[in-house]
């Protein structure tokens, strides 16, 4: 073997050995998990529950960093531009990974090229809710009111172009009605206003409103998934309410900056998957209205690519746009 070739081989071997050693010692410090929305929403709850389970099992340290803004773009972009060393993750979800590429004329990041999927954490249906004091007791009553007064029944969402907003748009199309959309900057204020009756209805992921439904502050009219939700067994699906085939859900997953070593991604994937199989975490997520997921980075990557196409079509049909 020529000397130059031998030196190149030795250098590659040393590099591989160094990478393997780094993966074995990972993590040697706290892992920051960026949540691109304010505290208290479904994304925040899932990030904290899953991270805490991994931390309690392995002795790892996670720091949750809420970085809201621009429909989740600020937080995702911060992670996309972070060092690719496995110490900065984001809990992304359908809105900022699959919807925003079409919703925004220009994104500061490419969800496919600038991030590497680690694992899908959970999926969740959405739910159409009204205040407990609302005159609307069923979805049929809500639709009847909207048809009687087009554009006068308003619906809140956590933001323009979010899954909740676009699900509301899909439902309006299915029911042949027109609501007045009221976008908020996150879930908290929207939740406050629907409970007080300031807005007529709210479309939200189940984890964000499950506690308010249980305590009687909100009335659930219908869930948007194809089947009923275990924790809301009395709440019919939109399909059961007369709109067959209606099915809209959202998902949440961990990602790292592109270029993160494959061994580190594999280690994170293994630990997150292990945590997501634990009965206590599955119950906690279920109690919040979320379905624990898991799977390989490749499966999560395929979901993102497919949903960019699927939700992109809905964005275009709705006419929603953010510059």
C-alpha positions as CSV (number, residue, x, y, z in Angstrom):
1,X,0.0,0.0,0.0
2,X,1.5,3.4,-1.0
3,X,2.5,5.6,2.0
4,X,0.0,8.3,1.0
5,X,-2.8,5.8,0.8
6,X,-1.8,4.3,4.1
7,X,-1.8,7.7,5.8
8,X,-5.2,8.5,4.4
9,X,-6.6,5.1,5.6
10,X,-5.1,5.7,9.1
11,X,-6.6,9.2,9.2
12,X,-10.0,7.9,8.3
13,X,-9.7,5.1,10.9
14,X,-8.8,7.6,13.6
15,X,-11.7,9.8,12.5
16,X,-14.2,6.9,12.7
17,X,-12.8,5.8,16.1
18,X,-13.1,9.4,17.4
19,X,-16.7,9.6,16.2
20,X,-17.5,6.2,17.7
21,X,-16.0,7.2,21.1
22,X,-17.9,10.5,21.0
23,X,-21.2,8.6,20.4
24,X,-20.4,6.2,23.3
25,X,-19.8,9.0,25.7
26,X,-22.8,11.0,24.5
27,X,-24.3,12.9,26.2
28,X,-21.7,14.6,28.3
29,X,-23.8,17.7,29.0
30,X,-27.3,18.9,29.0
31,X,-29.4,18.6,25.9
32,X,-31.4,21.6,24.9
33,X,-34.9,20.9,23.5
34,X,-36.3,23.9,21.7
35,X,-40.1,24.1,21.8
36,X,-41.1,26.6,19.0
37,X,-44.3,27.6,20.9
38,X,-45.2,29.2,24.2
39,X,-45.4,27.1,27.4
40,X,-48.7,25.2,28.1
41,X,-49.6,24.1,24.6
42,X,-49.6,20.6,23.2
43,X,-46.1,20.8,21.8
44,X,-44.7,22.0,25.1
45,X,-46.5,19.3,27.1
46,X,-45.2,16.5,24.9
47,X,-41.6,17.8,24.8
48,X,-41.5,17.9,28.6
49,X,-43.2,14.6,29.2
50,X,-41.0,12.6,26.8
51,X,-37.7,14.4,27.8
52,X,-38.4,13.9,31.5
53,X,-39.0,10.2,30.9
54,X,-35.6,9.8,29.1
55,X,-33.9,11.9,31.8
56,X,-35.3,9.9,34.7
57,X,-34.4,6.6,33.1
58,X,-30.8,7.5,32.0
59,X,-29.8,10.3,34.2
60,X,-29.6,12.6,31.2
61,X,-30.3,16.3,31.6
62,X,-32.7,18.1,29.3
63,X,-33.4,21.9,29.2
64,X,-36.7,23.0,27.6
65,X,-36.3,26.2,25.8
66,X,-39.6,27.8,24.6
67,X,-38.8,30.0,21.6
68,X,-42.2,31.0,20.0
69,X,-42.7,33.3,17.0
70,X,-43.6,33.3,13.3
71,X,-45.7,30.2,13.5
72,X,-42.9,28.2,15.0
73,X,-40.4,29.2,12.5
74,X,-38.1,31.1,14.9
75,X,-37.5,28.1,17.1
76,X,-37.0,25.7,14.2
77,X,-34.6,28.0,12.5
78,X,-32.6,28.4,15.7
79,X,-32.1,24.7,15.8
80,X,-31.4,24.4,12.1
81,X,-28.5,26.8,12.6
82,X,-27.2,25.3,15.8
83,X,-24.1,23.1,16.0
84,X,-24.7,19.6,14.7
85,X,-23.5,17.9,17.8
86,X,-26.6,16.4,19.3
87,X,-27.0,18.9,22.1
88,X,-29.7,20.9,20.5
89,X,-33.0,19.4,19.4
90,X,-36.4,20.8,18.4
91,X,-39.8,19.3,18.9
92,X,-41.2,20.2,15.6
93,X,-44.8,19.5,14.4
94,X,-47.0,19.5,11.4
95,X,-47.3,23.2,11.2
96,X,-43.7,24.3,11.1
97,X,-42.4,21.3,9.2
98,X,-45.2,20.3,6.7
99,X,-47.4,23.4,6.4
100,X,-45.1,26.4,6.6
101,X,-43.0,25.5,3.5
102,X,-46.2,26.3,1.4
103,X,-47.7,28.9,3.8
104,X,-44.7,31.2,3.8
105,X,-43.3,32.7,0.6
106,X,-39.8,32.2,2.0
107,X,-38.7,30.2,5.0
108,X,-35.3,30.7,6.7
109,X,-34.8,26.9,6.8
110,X,-35.6,23.9,4.7
111,X,-37.3,21.3,6.9
112,X,-35.9,18.5,4.7
113,X,-32.4,19.7,4.0
114,X,-31.5,21.6,7.2
115,X,-32.8,19.1,9.8
116,X,-32.4,15.4,10.5
117,X,-35.4,13.6,11.9
118,X,-34.7,11.7,15.2
119,X,-38.1,10.1,16.0
120,X,-41.8,10.8,15.8
121,X,-43.0,11.3,19.4
122,X,-46.7,11.4,19.2
123,X,-49.8,12.0,17.1
124,X,-53.0,13.7,18.1
125,X,-56.4,14.4,16.7
126,X,-57.9,17.9,16.8
127,X,-61.2,18.8,18.5
128,X,-63.8,21.4,17.8
129,X,-64.8,23.0,21.1
130,X,-67.0,25.8,22.4
131,X,-67.4,27.4,25.8
132,X,-69.5,25.5,28.4
133,X,-72.0,28.4,28.2
134,X,-72.3,28.3,24.4
135,X,-75.7,27.8,22.9
136,X,-74.2,25.2,20.6
137,X,-74.6,21.7,22.0
138,X,-73.8,19.8,18.8
139,X,-71.9,20.2,15.6
140,X,-75.2,20.3,13.7
141,X,-76.4,23.3,15.7
142,X,-73.1,25.1,15.0
143,X,-73.4,24.4,11.3
144,X,-77.0,25.6,11.3
145,X,-76.0,28.9,12.9
146,X,-73.2,29.4,10.4
147,X,-75.5,28.8,7.5
148,X,-78.1,31.2,8.9
149,X,-75.5,33.9,9.4
150,X,-72.6,33.4,7.0
151,X,-69.3,34.8,8.3
152,X,-70.8,35.9,11.6
153,X,-69.8,32.7,13.6
154,X,-66.1,33.1,14.4
155,X,-63.5,30.4,15.1
156,X,-60.2,30.8,16.8
157,X,-57.0,28.9,16.1
158,X,-53.5,29.1,17.6
159,X,-52.3,31.0,14.4
160,X,-52.8,31.6,10.7
161,X,-51.8,28.5,8.7
162,X,-51.6,26.2,11.7
163,X,-53.0,22.7,11.6
164,X,-55.9,23.9,13.6
165,X,-56.6,26.7,11.2
166,X,-56.4,24.5,8.1
167,X,-58.5,21.8,9.7
168,X,-61.1,24.5,10.3
169,X,-60.9,25.4,6.7
170,X,-61.3,21.8,5.6
171,X,-64.4,21.5,7.8
172,X,-65.9,24.6,6.4
173,X,-65.5,23.2,2.9
174,X,-67.0,19.8,4.0
175,X,-70.0,21.5,5.7
176,X,-70.4,24.3,3.0
177,X,-70.3,27.0,5.6
178,X,-68.2,30.1,6.2
179,X,-66.7,31.0,9.6
180,X,-64.8,34.1,10.4
181,X,-61.2,33.0,11.3
182,X,-59.6,34.7,14.3
183,X,-55.9,33.7,14.5
184,X,-54.0,34.0,17.8
185,X,-50.3,33.9,18.6
186,X,-50.3,30.6,20.4
187,X,-52.9,28.5,22.3
188,X,-53.1,30.3,25.7
189,X,-55.0,33.5,24.7
190,X,-57.2,31.7,22.3
191,X,-58.1,29.3,25.0
192,X,-58.9,32.1,27.4
193,X,-61.1,33.8,24.8
194,X,-63.1,30.8,23.8
195,X,-63.8,29.9,27.5
196,X,-65.0,33.4,28.1
197,X,-67.2,33.3,25.0
198,X,-65.3,36.1,23.2
199,X,-65.0,33.8,20.3
200,X,-67.6,31.2,19.3
201,X,-65.5,28.1,18.8
202,X,-61.9,26.9,18.8
203,X,-60.2,24.3,16.8
204,X,-57.2,22.8,18.7
205,X,-55.1,19.7,19.2
206,X,-56.6,17.6,21.9
207,X,-53.6,17.9,24.3
208,X,-54.0,21.7,24.5
209,X,-57.6,21.5,25.7
210,X,-58.2,18.1,27.3
211,X,-58.0,19.5,30.9
212,X,-60.5,22.3,30.2
213,X,-62.9,19.8,28.6
214,X,-62.6,17.5,31.7
215,X,-63.2,20.3,34.1
216,X,-66.3,21.5,32.2
217,X,-64.9,24.8,31.0
218,X,-65.2,23.7,27.4
219,X,-67.7,21.5,25.5
220,X,-66.3,19.2,22.8
221,X,-68.5,19.0,19.8
222,X,-66.5,16.7,17.6
223,X,-63.0,15.2,17.1
224,X,-61.4,15.4,13.7
225,X,-59.8,12.0,13.5
226,X,-61.3,9.0,11.7
227,X,-62.1,7.3,15.1
228,X,-63.1,8.5,18.5
229,X,-60.5,9.5,21.1
230,X,-60.2,7.1,24.1
231,X,-60.1,10.0,26.6
232,X,-63.2,11.6,25.0
233,X,-65.3,8.6,24.4
234,X,-68.6,10.5,24.3
235,X,-67.4,13.0,21.7
236,X,-68.4,11.9,18.1
237,X,-66.0,12.3,15.2
238,X,-66.7,14.8,12.5
239,X,-67.4,11.8,10.2
240,X,-70.0,10.5,12.6
241,X,-71.6,13.9,12.7
242,X,-72.5,13.7,9.0
243,X,-69.2,14.3,7.1
244,X,-68.0,10.9,6.2
245,X,-64.3,10.5,5.4
246,X,-63.2,13.5,7.4
247,X,-59.8,12.9,9.0
248,X,-57.3,15.4,10.2
249,X,-54.6,14.9,12.8
250,X,-51.4,16.5,13.9
251,X,-48.0,15.0,14.9
252,X,-45.0,16.0,16.9
253,X,-41.4,14.8,16.6
254,X,-37.8,15.4,17.6
255,X,-35.3,16.6,15.1
256,X,-31.6,17.7,15.2
257,X,-29.6,20.0,12.9
258,X,-28.5,18.4,9.6
259,X,-25.1,16.9,9.9
260,X,-25.6,15.5,13.4
261,X,-23.5,12.3,13.6
262,X,-25.6,9.2,12.6
263,X,-24.4,7.4,15.8
264,X,-25.7,10.2,17.9
265,X,-29.1,10.3,16.1
266,X,-29.3,6.5,16.5
267,X,-28.6,6.8,20.2
268,X,-31.3,9.5,20.6
269,X,-33.7,7.5,18.5
270,X,-33.2,4.4,20.6
271,X,-33.7,6.2,23.9
272,X,-36.8,8.1,22.8
273,X,-38.3,4.9,21.4
274,X,-37.5,3.1,24.7
275,X,-39.2,5.8,26.7
276,X,-42.3,5.9,24.4
277,X,-42.9,2.2,25.1
278,X,-43.0,2.7,28.8
279,X,-46.6,2.3,30.2
280,X,-46.4,5.3,32.5
281,X,-45.3,7.7,29.8
282,X,-47.9,6.2,27.4
283,X,-50.6,6.8,30.0
284,X,-49.5,10.4,30.6
285,X,-49.5,11.2,26.9
286,X,-52.8,9.4,26.5
287,X,-54.2,11.4,29.4
288,X,-53.2,14.5,27.5
289,X,-55.1,13.3,24.4
290,X,-51.9,12.3,22.5
291,X,-51.1,8.9,21.0
292,X,-47.4,7.8,21.6
293,X,-45.6,7.1,18.4
294,X,-41.9,6.2,17.8
295,X,-40.3,4.6,14.9
296,X,-37.1,5.1,12.8
297,X,-35.7,8.4,11.6
298,X,-36.4,7.2,8.0
299,X,-40.1,6.7,8.7
300,X,-40.3,10.2,10.3
301,X,-38.5,11.7,7.3
302,X,-41.0,10.0,4.9
303,X,-43.9,11.4,6.9
304,X,-42.6,14.9,6.7
305,X,-42.0,14.7,2.9
306,X,-45.5,13.2,2.3
307,X,-47.3,15.8,4.5
308,X,-45.5,18.7,2.9
309,X,-47.3,17.7,-0.3
310,X,-50.7,16.8,1.4
311,X,-50.9,20.0,3.6
312,X,-49.5,22.1,0.9
313,X,-52.5,21.4,-1.2
314,X,-54.8,22.4,1.6
315,X,-52.9,25.7,2.1
316,X,-53.2,26.5,-1.6
317,X,-57.0,25.7,-1.6
318,X,-57.6,27.8,1.5
319,X,-55.7,30.8,0.1
320,X,-53.8,31.2,3.3
321,X,-50.5,33.0,3.0
322,X,-47.9,34.6,5.3
323,X,-45.1,36.8,4.0
